[in-house]
Amino acid sequence: MTESSSSARKTPTPSPASGCPFGYGEPLTHEAQDVARLPAVTHGEDGLYHVHRFATAREVLKQDGVSQAGFMSESSQKGGPKMTNQPVLFAEGDHHHDMRRQTAKYFTPASVAGYQPMIAALADKLIAGLVEGGEGNLDDLSLVLAVEVAAQVVGLTSSVLPGLEKRVMSFVENGLDSQPGAAQKMGKGKQTLMQSNLAAFFLLDVKPAIAVRRRKRRDDLISHLIDRDYSDVEIVTECLTYATAGMVTTREFISAAAWHLLRHPELRADYVHGTEKERHAILHEILRLEPVVRTLYRRANEDLTLDGQTVPAGSVMALHITDANTDPDVVGDPANALCPMRPLPRGVQAPVLAFGDGHHRCPGAFLAIRESDAFLRRLLIWNDVEIVTAPTVTTNETVKGYEIRDFKIRLGQGRGANAKA
């Protein structure tokens, strides 16, 4: 291991926005851990090697000798149709690197800036509907936003029937446990349901998009895949990968961020009146505390040594992102506090490992923050927006992350805002 998880250097002292720490020791979607007391690696009774500390987790994510084992990657490759081109989330080696280089253009700051007018118009429309209705579920609004934005990037804009967001969510809500080796409750009824959901997604959303782009290419992922001679099966699989990875996670984060901002008036004021850099710093810090995907899985393709322990080839490592993100050796104390702009060691980004790291790091990280910011600032400039019903929080075993539901908010009709959009 090249980095010690028990660094002797002095931990940084947060010097964040006014009023920090906000909600000390209060992550909203999981129970806070005292990571300083946790070992870097433990070998669990489930046979997995559990990684809790930042340095070890990042080392695994950057390793060449490991492969993706989460998000149903292994079971999909064993039981699914034979494909020449594996989805980018599952692929490894030269194919993966080439695909990431080719598709990076859809997530650059310049490309995201091109989506900004569409995102702004959609956010305005959603909030106008909320004003008209007086109250509504924030998690429903965030779902529409996340799906519409991701659909533009992917190219799912030619659906023959409305309801794309429900069809996408059906794969997550009715999915399987993505932990490698987990026992699955897969009765005939559930299997039939999943097959019918996939058929509906292909026939109503993906196939029409392919047909439109075969006639005339557009600047989106589906057009790119057609140019690379992907089959229809490969295209629908890639679309499903981007849909669940991008749409579902952004939806949950917007709800988590709004929950923190509405609970802490000082933090909300700093956010609404801050520069873009300051607003993004607040969102990154919330994401550090509330990573949407809590656990990442990697399989060792060769013997590894982690924190002095040998992890044999073939073993699965569970990287606990909620722990790694609150490792005081990296983020300082108080590690479970919400402290935007906290000093971090060189090379560590503000969300820490919430977007992953290494060659499978989330490609849409910048887009996710920009669209979240566009929506949340437009929402929170209203003086009288308030929580009507605190949401319920459950765990989704397919994504290995939290689900925030029934988050009802109220917004007064036309009573003004506290900043300009």
TAGIQUI-V745824 format. One record per helix or strand of 2 or more residues. SS is the DSSP state (H for helix, E for strand). FROM is the first residue (numbers start at 1). TO is the last residue. Records with the same first field share a line. If there is no record, write none. Layout:
# TAGIQUI-V745824
SS = FROM-TO / FROM-TO
This chain:
# TAGIQUI-V745824
H = 35-37 / 54-62 / 73-79 / 93-107 / 109-133 / 138-154 / 164-173 / 188-215 / 221-227 / 232-263 / 265-273 / 276-289 / 321-324 / 328-331 / 358-360 / 365-380
E = 41-43 / 49-51 / 66-68 / 135-137 / 295-300 / 304-306 / 309-311 / 316-320 / 386-389 / 392-396 / 401-405 / 408-410
